[in-house]
Amino acid sequence: LKIRSQINRFRKNCSHTVEPITAENRVEVMEFLVKWCEWKGCENDLVLAHEKEAVFYAIEHFTELPLRGLMIRVNSQVAAISLFERLNEDTALVHFEKGLPDCEGIYKAINMETAALLAGEVEYINRESDLGVAGLREAKMRYHPHHMVEVWSLKR
């Protein structure tokens, strides 16, 4: 399905609200992340296990870091989140986008809500590395990015 169709289906089929992540609701976000990791099998995937550590650290230190975030609630439960920050004058970095499979199009919806919020602030949104994972790369390319930034990894 096209992105717009998935967003329209999400809006039609999923009663939802969008709100900022705050110090007051971060415990709910952490509970959501536990569910997300159970669904994704973080314990059996080294990359996801490290990502779990990083996103938990970000939420635990949310007020100390220069992060902002959005969440989508479906039926009052946290169903998707994004965490992002300003890199410089014209670019924002989206560090994490996570969603549960309860509602088709939830990833497209959190991406759209984040982009809509940032559109008035920055020219570019860097959705960060796709780690060379084929499905993630394809998903990013569907948004017709202005450009891709080359990323390097070093191992000691």
WOZIFEN-V933307 format. One record per helix or strand of 2 or more residues. SS is the DSSP state (~ for helix, > for strand). FROM is the first residue (numbers start at 1). LEN is the number of residues. If there is no record, write none. Layout:
BEGIN
ss = (SS | SS)
from = (FROM | FROM)
len = (LEN | LEN)
END
This chain:
BEGIN
ss = (~ | > | ~ | ~ | ~ | > | > | > | ~ | > | ~)
from = (3 | 16 | 26 | 42 | 46 | 68 | 77 | 91 | 106 | 124 | 134)
len = (11 | 5 | 15 | 3 | 15 | 7 | 10 | 9 | 14 | 3 | 8)
END
